[in-house]
Amino acid sequence: FRRLSTFRPSIRPAQHTNIPTPRSDLSMPPSATTSTQGDKKVDPRGDHRYAKNTPGVAPGKEPYVYQGSKDSKIEDYDVVVVGAGLSGAIIGRRFAEEQGKKVLIVEKRAHIGGNCFDYIDEETGILMNQYGAHLFFTDHQDVYDYICKFAKWKRWEHQVVGMIDGQFCCIPPNITTINMVCNQNIKTIEQMDKWLAENRVKYDKITNGEEMAKSRVGEVLYEKIFKHYTYKQWQKWPRDIAPEVFARLPARNDYDTRYKNRTYQCLPEEGYTPFFVNLLKHDNVDVHLNTDFFALKDKIPKGKIIIYTGPVDYYFASLGFEKLEYRSIRFHIERKMNYGFYQPNSVVNYPGPEVDFTRIVEYKHFLNQKSPHTIIVKETTTDEGDPYYPVLNDRNKALFQKYKKLADQEKDVHFVGRLANYKYFDMEAAIKNALDYFNDHFGKENKQS
């Protein structure tokens, strides 16, 4: 298997190229000796072992002033931001930098960076994400320009393969995937377009996710790649999920193996956490970790601006309404010492029902890291734990509208980001949404006192 992810020393717009797909003659990943944890109870978020001096982390579980004065009082601040992830950090920074406002960011977790947080594993020396692999893609120049203010980024064209019928196949499916999975001999874009047109299922009206998926990729690819993967991810069959979840289901008509064909595709040279360290580094920004916003909420003077990036139903929990459904992820970490590489690609999806995990991520592949060891993370999904993905069915969409009405009535409170809007945002969308929200609500023409 040839290394597929393209590493280049500088950032430049991506060019559409035909890149060979993964070899199809590789077997399932081999077994190996995994470091054990004895009787230790493992956090469902994973057995994470930070290297010494990991930045952006509280030393314990007690409330911790990561940045700013310990003597500051809540009334000293102009803006209170809830959450130190992308949305909160960007809006907080802009208030401080562009309007000279004093900003307090409170974060319930023990670290900055939200789900982007990464660290060096102390045993293997490998840079890894705590909450699953995060890849950055964008066509928006303003988004790319903004992130470059706080870190150096390296070109990285992410690719994903899936274990399908005992062979590694490119995902999203391209010409070679169709040839491997469907026993075809397609060679041109025209032939691929014809095959897709003949295999896509036609509906007078699409009413659910299964119909949307079949209208995008056809019966065979739906069964082999998307049906069971969806159930493992959501614990619901596609027919029980809103069609918009599958509206952008990709199927390439060429040999392109990239996960996305965006203009800018890159990873931060030193990791996401140093990026957040720089993003938050401003004299007007204070950051408190291990801090519960709801313990402070009643102490915030009226008229202060509040940027809330947490789950919208959590904010109104005291009203006793039903909870919105979210899917969470459990990370099963395995350290393999003196092992080399475990799998041929950074991310390998397992879309079939043969195993309970959805994918395996091997972080050493990202940015071509060097280590005699490796570390893999198998991911399974669950209804319990940190909220990651909103479950977009009719029940939750209707319930969210009730919460949205309440949110719209809150004075001086702005609900920003994926959790506050019960919507899935990738990194690009989260950054773009935060930048645009600030411009629209707090820019020069809309500047609030």
Residue pairs with C-beta under 8 A, 6 or more apart in sequence:
1 22
1 23
1 26
1 168
1 344
1 345
2 20
2 23
3 368
4 19
4 20
4 22
4 159
4 257
4 345
5 156
5 157
5 158
5 159
5 345
5 346
5 365
5 366
6 19
6 155
6 156
6 157
7 154
7 155
7 156
7 367
7 368
8 154
8 155
9 154
9 155
10 155
11 144
11 148
11 153
11 154
11 155
11 264
11 266
12 155
13 263
13 264
14 157
14 258
14 261
14 262
14 263
14 264
14 265
16 254
16 256
16 261
17 256
18 254
18 255
18 256
19 255
19 256
19 257
19 258
20 255
20 257
21 169
21 170
21 174
21 176
21 177
21 255
21 257
22 161
22 168
22 169
22 170
22 257
22 344
22 345
23 168
23 344
24 167
24 168
24 169
24 180
25 167
26 167
26 168
26 344
27 166
28 163
28 166
29 342
29 343
29 348
29 360
30 342
32 334
32 336
32 339
32 342
33 336
33 337
34 334
34 335
34 336
35 123
35 334
35 335
35 336
35 337
37 47
40 47
44 328
44 330
44 331
44 382
44 384
44 385
45 130
45 131
45 330
45 331
45 385
45 386
46 130
46 330
46 331
46 332
46 333
46 377
47 333
48 119
48 121
48 130
48 333
49 121
49 122
49 123
50 57
50 119
50 120
50 121
50 122
51 119
51 120
51 121
51 122
51 125
52 122
54 119
54 120
54 273
55 273
55 274
55 277
56 66
56 111
56 112
56 113
56 117
56 273
56 276
56 277
57 110
57 111
57 119
57 289
58 64
58 66
58 110
58 111
58 289
58 290
60 110
60 290
61 110
61 290
62 290
63 288
63 289
63 290
63 291
64 110
64 288
64 289
64 290
64 291
65 286
65 287
65 288
66 112
66 287
66 288
66 289
67 280
67 281
67 285
67 286
67 287
68 104
68 285
68 286
68 287
68 288
69 286
72 104
72 286
74 80
74 104
74 296
74 299
74 300
74 301
75 301
76 102
77 102
77 103
77 104
77 286
77 304
78 95
78 101
78 102
78 103
78 304
78 305
79 92
79 95
79 101
79 102
79 103
79 104
79 304
79 305
79 306
79 307
80 103
80 104
80 106
80 293
80 296
80 300
80 304
80 305
80 306
80 307
81 88
81 89
81 91
81 92
81 103
81 104
81 105
81 106
81 306
81 307
81 309
82 88
82 105
82 106
82 293
82 306
82 307
82 308
82 309
82 310
83 105
83 106
83 107
83 114
83 308
83 309
83 310
83 417
84 105
84 107
84 109
84 112
84 113
84 114
84 276
84 280
84 287
84 289
85 113
85 114
85 115
85 116
85 309
85 417
85 430
86 114
86 116
86 417
86 427
86 430
86 431
86 434
87 307
87 309
87 416
87 417
87 418
87 420
87 430
87 433
87 434
88 105
88 107
88 114
88 307
88 309
88 416
88 417
89 105
89 112
89 113
89 114
89 276
89 279
89 280
90 146
90 279
90 431
90 434
90 435
90 438
91 307
91 416
91 434
91 437
91 438
92 103
92 105
92 280
92 285
92 307
93 279
93 280
93 282
93 285
94 435
94 438
94 442
95 101
95 103
95 284
95 305
95 438
95 442
96 102
96 103
96 282
96 283
96 284
96 285
97 282
97 284
99 442
99 447
100 284
101 284
101 305
102 284
102 286
103 284
103 285
103 286
104 286
104 287
104 288
105 280
105 285
105 286
105 287
105 288
106 288
106 291
106 292
106 293
106 296
107 287
107 288
107 289
107 290
107 291
108 290
108 291
108 292
108 293
108 310
109 117
109 289
109 290
110 289
110 290
111 117
111 130
111 273
111 289
112 273
112 276
112 277
112 280
112 287
112 289
113 272
113 273
113 275
113 276
115 131
115 132
115 134
115 388
116 129
116 131
116 134
116 272
116 273
116 275
116 276
116 427
117 129
117 130
117 131
117 272
117 273
117 276
118 127
118 128
118 129
118 130
118 134
118 271
118 272
118 273
119 127
119 128
119 130
119 271
119 273
120 126
120 127
120 271
121 127
121 128
121 335
121 375
123 335
123 337
123 373
123 375
124 335
124 337
124 364
124 371
124 373
124 374
124 375
125 371
125 373
126 363
126 364
126 369
126 371
126 373
126 374
126 375
127 271
127 363
127 366
127 367
127 369
128 363
128 375
128 377
129 272
129 363
130 331
131 329
131 331
131 386
131 388
132 329
132 331
132 361
132 377
132 379
133 346
133 347
133 361
133 363
133 366
134 272
134 427
135 156
135 158
135 259
135 265
135 267
135 427
136 147
136 153
136 264
136 265
136 266
136 267
136 268
136 427
136 428
137 158
137 259
137 260
137 262
137 264
137 265
137 426
137 427
137 428
138 144
138 262
138 263
138 264
138 428
138 431
138 432
139 262
139 263
139 264
140 428
140 432
142 432
142 435
143 428
143 431
143 432
143 435
144 263
144 264
146 431
146 435
147 153
147 275
147 431
150 275
150 278
150 279
151 268
151 269
151 270
151 274
151 275
151 278
152 268
152 269
152 270
153 266
153 267
153 268
153 269
154 266
154 267
154 268
154 269
154 367
155 265
155 266
156 265
156 266
156 267
156 366
156 367
157 258
157 259
157 265
158 258
158 259
158 260
158 265
158 346
158 347
159 170
159 257
159 258
159 259
159 345
159 346
159 347
160 170
160 171
160 172
160 259
160 345
160 347
160 348
160 349
161 168
161 169
161 170
161 171
161 344
161 345
161 347
161 348
161 349
162 168
162 169
162 170
162 171
162 225
162 348
162 349
162 350
162 351
163 169
163 348
163 349
163 350
163 351
163 352
164 180
164 181
164 224
164 225
164 351
164 352
165 180
165 181
165 224
167 180
168 344
168 345
168 348
169 176
169 177
169 180
169 181
170 176
170 177
170 257
171 177
171 225
171 259
171 349
171 351
172 250
172 251
172 252
172 259
173 181
173 217
173 221
173 225
173 250
173 251
173 252
174 251
174 252
174 253
174 254
174 255
174 256
174 257
175 186
175 187
175 192
175 252
175 253
175 254
175 255
176 255
178 184
178 186
178 192
178 195
178 221
179 185
179 186
181 220
181 221
181 224
181 225
182 220
182 221
184 195
186 192
186 195
189 253
189 254
192 252
192 253
192 254
193 253
196 217
196 218
196 251
196 253
199 217
199 218
199 219
199 220
199 221
200 214
200 215
200 216
200 217
200 218
201 211
201 214
201 215
201 218
201 219
202 215
203 211
203 215
206 212
206 215
206 243
207 243
208 238
208 239
208 240
208 241
208 242
208 243
209 230
209 238
209 239
209 240
209 241
209 242
209 243
209 245
209 246
210 222
210 227
210 237
210 238
210 239
211 239
211 243
212 238
212 243
212 244
212 245
212 246
212 247
212 249
213 222
213 226
213 227
213 230
213 238
213 246
213 249
214 222
216 246
216 247
216 249
216 250
216 251
217 225
217 226
217 249
217 251
221 251
222 238
224 351
224 352
225 351
226 238
226 246
226 249
226 351
227 237
227 238
228 351
228 352
228 353
229 349
229 350
229 351
229 352
229 358
230 236
230 237
230 238
230 241
231 237
231 238
231 353
232 353
232 356
232 357
232 358
232 380
232 381
233 327
233 358
233 381
233 389
234 241
234 327
234 381
234 389
234 391
235 327
235 381
235 383
236 391
236 393
238 246
240 393
241 391
241 392
241 393
242 392
242 393
242 394
242 397
244 392
245 392
258 265
262 428
267 366
267 367
268 274
268 275
269 367
280 287
293 308
293 310
300 306
302 412
303 412
304 412
305 412
305 414
305 448
306 412
306 413
306 414
307 414
307 416
308 315
308 413
308 414
308 415
308 416
308 420
309 415
309 416
309 417
309 419
309 420
310 419
310 420
311 324
311 326
311 387
311 419
311 420
311 422
312 324
312 400
312 403
312 404
312 407
312 415
312 419
312 420
312 421
312 422
313 321
313 323
313 324
313 399
313 403
315 407
315 415
315 420
316 403
316 406
316 407
319 406
321 399
321 402
321 403
322 399
324 390
324 391
324 396
324 399
324 400
324 403
324 422
325 383
325 390
325 391
325 393
325 395
325 396
326 383
326 387
326 388
326 389
326 390
326 391
327 381
327 382
327 383
327 388
327 389
327 391
328 381
328 382
328 383
328 384
328 385
328 386
328 387
328 388
329 379
329 380
329 381
329 382
329 385
329 386
329 388
330 379
330 380
330 381
330 382
330 385
331 377
331 378
331 379
332 357
332 377
332 378
332 379
332 380
333 375
333 376
333 377
334 375
334 376
334 377
334 378
335 373
335 374
335 375
336 342
336 373
336 374
336 375
336 376
337 372
337 373
338 372
338 373
339 372
339 373
339 374
340 372
340 374
341 362
341 364
341 365
341 374
342 360
342 362
342 374
342 376
343 360
343 362
343 376
345 362
345 365
346 361
346 362
346 363
346 365
346 366
347 359
347 360
347 361
347 362
348 359
348 360
348 362
349 358
349 359
350 357
350 358
350 359
350 360
356 380
357 378
357 379
357 380
358 379
358 380
358 381
359 378
359 379
360 376
360 377
360 378
360 379
361 376
361 377
361 379
362 374
362 375
362 376
362 377
363 369
363 375
363 377
364 371
364 374
364 375
387 419
389 424
390 396
390 400
390 418
390 422
390 423
390 424
396 422
400 422
403 422
407 413
407 415
407 420
414 437
414 441
415 421
416 433
416 434
416 437
417 425
417 430
417 433
417 434
418 424
418 425
418 430
425 433
440 446
441 448
442 448
